[in-house]
Structure formats: structure tokens, C-alpha cells
């Protein structure tokens, strides 16, 4: 797709990536081959495209795809060293659901696990919610445990009742998620802390995980305050883990 040289959004995205890659190229990253980051957008040939669909961070081809390692966090914790230290990860719990709360400026309680619903297995709640947000619909599909989980989730998170009519796709949610992750990475860079994105989380030095958690929370809240001025401030639930 041809990109006009005067496209301001493309220029912003390119400039931010160049700065992050220059910084990450200057620090010690051990345990895998890291050639840099890129962002992959979607639907560039669709009417109304304004760099608002997709945009998640991925490794540049030619290096190791640390984001998809078998074993996930545990594998990265065992192998990766950033700036000479072992690593931990900070991640946005129920990222896409929390982004939806931010887009709608609805009150959100970060003290509660969004997937923890009394009487329902957490893995089924997460599975149902991931599917519903992925397809942009909470329409009934089948019976059994699926129907029971659906009813419980809609009671706990009533904002999902209107999901079908919002016109919000998983690509929209990915974009806002990536913007928050990128903002947190840039803030950490200014403090001399390297971070590596894994979709809705950041890999950082274990000793800087609490600092990263703080900046990720602040980046999320600031982003949606700017996007929805005067709306309800959204504080996400951010988990620290190895």
C-alpha cells in the first residue's frame, strides 16, 4: 500500500518506532536474536482507514519470535536477560475488555479479577469473553456451559450487552492496546529502562517490574483520559509475574 509522504499518522508511528528501536539497539538484550520491532496494521485497503486497526508490536523478521515461544512467560523468564538482569512481565489483565471500558468511559474496578465470576470456571469465562470480543458479538451460540457462562458474564459486565451494536472490532481493541503499550515503553525509555512488548504485556528487568507496572497503569489512564475528556478515569488491573 502506497503511503503519502505527508501522512501525519504514518510519520508519528514511524518516528516512534525508530526511536524505540534505536534505544533497544543500544542496550544489552541476551537470550535470543532481537533485530527490532515493527507494528502491523490491518485493513489498509478499506474505506476510512486511518491507522486505527491492528497496530500491535511484532519482532522484525530475521530474529527469534520471543512473543510466541512455547512456555510463554516461563520460557522468557528462563532465557532472556535485559540490561544484564533476569526479567519479569507486567501485563494488562483482560486487556481488550478493559480497553472497551475505557472506550465507553464506564466505571471499572481494578481490584477485582475481571474473569473471576462466582460459580463459573475462570478458564471458561476467559474463553467465552475472548471469543465474544474477538467476533464483536455476544449473541447466544449453543447451550450447556456456554450459555451459563454467557449469562454470568453479561451480569458481571453489562457493558457487553450492547457489544453487537458498538461497531468495535478486535482490530480496534488491538490498536488502543498497542498505543498504551507503546506509550509505557517510551516513558520507561526516558528513565533508562528497556522493555519488550508481548501484545498486552511488557518484559522488563525483574528489579524494574514495579516501576513498569506503575507506568503501564498511568499510560492506560492517561490515554483514555485524552481520548474521552471528561469521562470516567479508567485504572486497569496490571499483574506482575515471572
Steps between C-alpha positions, in 0.01 A plus 500: 500500500640837399529740794492874428823660625300768679278256694534633858388180673739285298778746585419480870497121502825480304676756719397326822615162367834639388561652843406179683712283271798732531473481879454122512790458259724682746428286807594145592239243397611140554340163445372540146562685175319833507510703175240756606127567509236575242126568518257314276176674408197352324236600245719757330298458182166565671305830487561714805840352580692741723751266668238406759478123442754259644839656558636250750875473548684205345864404454667597175544189279837334532512480879352265759127529553527531878132601518384153396750278679359174632471547872420871474600701806688213662712444189582870469583526871742208468677620186484879470727753666442873465776742589677213675207394719240227511155606390137505609184603317229752572176452316160659459250254644204443264653761273232521232216508751674778692559692177127475431428647843737784408333562165159516665623696806326253728614447861748215538624343824865391466490328839288219360618237252274563195492126429409397856126433506345300782389158395680506164841352416741781424639334189152472349422863579822608333436273203148634447602862544796468266273355234224761545741794483679336208184477287338814642184322608341349811216334309399160643684210340407160632398386844667315784792666676528764225154640571556496877832681470349752257222590744745530790742718306229736376376539857850578627596720201175653367692721255531187286122490451528760225816366339324399178392858431821680594687437177815427700712220355793311644721707267374820665577356842847390388579851380416668830683227692813552288486877543499456877786246489703733278441797730619301802811385311591857409460616860721216621759586236523854635585345838766277348295180526479264202175315440382250240133473401306175496162619369329611825805474725856624544816303574726702729785453746356322803630778724304757295172310479322717756612816321377351171167412661458859617579643158271253322211594730570870449536463123162324478320756717660796323424359155129460564476830689636668186276293272184562705548834682263534792423127506548263789873446565586136432764335716588156358590186691869435433660177613869438569632151436811310404 
